[in-house]
Amino acid sequence: MEKLSVILPVSNEAHALKFLVPILNGTIDVPVEIVIVVDVPESESGRVARKLALDFENVRVLQSPADGGVPAAIMSGARNAT
C-alpha cells in the first residue's frame, strides 16, 4: 500500500513540533509517515523529535547533512522516506 511521506526539516522548532505532529496524524486520512530532519540532534528540537518518534510509530527522525541547509535536509528526508 502506498503512503504519503511528510518531510519536516526543523531547526529551533521544538514548540511547533509538539503540536504539528499530532495534528498531521489526526487530519491526514491516508497512511502517512512523518520524517523529521533535525539539524542539531542535541537541541530541544532533536529531543522533542525523538520523543515524538517514541510516541508515534509513523514518525522517524534523521540528522540533517552538515552545512546543507533546508534543501539538503529535504533531500535527505526524501531519500530516506519509505
C-alpha angles and dihedrals in degrees: 000000000000121000139192117251116209113196117201116189105197139188120166091349101123094124093049093046092057089063103028100059096052090045092051091048091049098047108037110089098197130069106283139185120199115210112194113196111196125194097207114028092196092056125101088256089056092049092049092046092052090049090051090050088056092047098045121043092206095059122094129181126214132178115242117241112262116267093357101113124202096323092056091046091052092047091048090051092048092049091051098043114112 
